[in-house]
């Protein structure tokens, strides 16, 4: 490695060295076009719904096609993806997950009053989601020698918001990020079936209050919630409205407070427990850069290229607007303005995070600012909601996972290393998250009533 590259690993400023890596404009354009094509094909293909009985169905969304196609494209040998191409994709990915967070924040704002009106049972069941995966699935993953991927795979059941949490703390090229990715795939393919079956069996056994079962269904996944509520209402048709209301409210609350719990509690706790059990020394990426020898830092793929942040935002907006238009089958000025607002919120969150020297993660800044702007207390809340509503959240997920596919295709051997291990860990994680949150809700309902 050259001296110039070694100097590029200055603490806390990996993207601002004495001799910056070259900005490969042509390669950036090619990668961007590939992402656009993959996301467009995936969105046009649409969802695939697989019915499994009367109350359970598995929906494979376009984002999954994006992940699969992206992985195939980057793994093919005809025109192999270079380390530079992967580095470009990872640079874009780091900002894309924040765009996803920004759109989620604008969804949370209008629902903020649910936190005020929610009873303690609805709020406390979030503890079940968090501690079940960490206390039960994490030790199992350590026992199976999953390595640092354990942290990403077990700090939560890994739905869309988890990508941003782990990417910002450890980087999108980290083992922890691959852990999130594998658990996300597992949850997409099998989580809905598992939660639906558990809800069906426990409903028929009549060992839990149907409302507690509904509260536990709010794990942050719409498909898992739908499977659980379908099974519960099939057994308790006279309580269908209450069950649906409780499950929907619980799901929203999980989204609202899940970001803060994940960033400040779940991820640090999972990291400490993993280090203790595995006798490892995993740290956030900023701590690694500060402490590691220069040779180690420069091995990170992202250091191979430099890309101005504004360029990445332009790329994501240019890609995102047509993909959203395909998803919603409409193109309006509200969509364009809304997408620009989402990008502006993400940029503002990044800037505010830098003002705190990254002590407050950009994700937290984005969620906090977005919730305030779109909450009922904001004078522009109605306008913001009207503009951002046409920006389809799942279409942004398709873009994000299309990029993710490009970053993991060259690392399939590392994903294969997780192999069968993710199955028992995933089963324990999803099942424990649902059942423990149901138990907490049952206890809280009893105490409150």
Secondary structure, 3 states (H helix, E strand, C coil): CCHHHHHCCCCCCCCCCCCCCCCCHHHHHHHHHHHHHHHHHHHHHCCEEEECCCCCEEEECHHHHHHHHHHHHHHCCCCCCCHHHHHHHHHHHHHHHHHHHHHHHHHHHCCCHHHHHCCHHHHHHHHHHHHHHHHHHHHHHHHCCCCCHHHHHHCCCCCHHHHHHHHHHHCCCCHHHHHHHHHHHHHHHHHHHHHHHHHHHHHHHCCCCHHHHHHHCCCCCHHHHHHHHHHHHHHCHHHHHHHHHHHHHHHHHHHHHHHHHHHHHHHHHHHHHHHHHHCCCCCCHHHHHHHCCHHHHCCCHHHHCCCCHHHHHHHHHHHHHHHHHHHHCCCCHHHHHHHHHHHHHHHHHHHHHHHCCCCCCHHHHHHHHHHHHHCCCCCCHHHHHHHHCCCCHHHHHHHHHHHHHHHHHHHHHHHHHHCCHHHHHHHHHHHHHHHHHHHHHHHHHHHHC
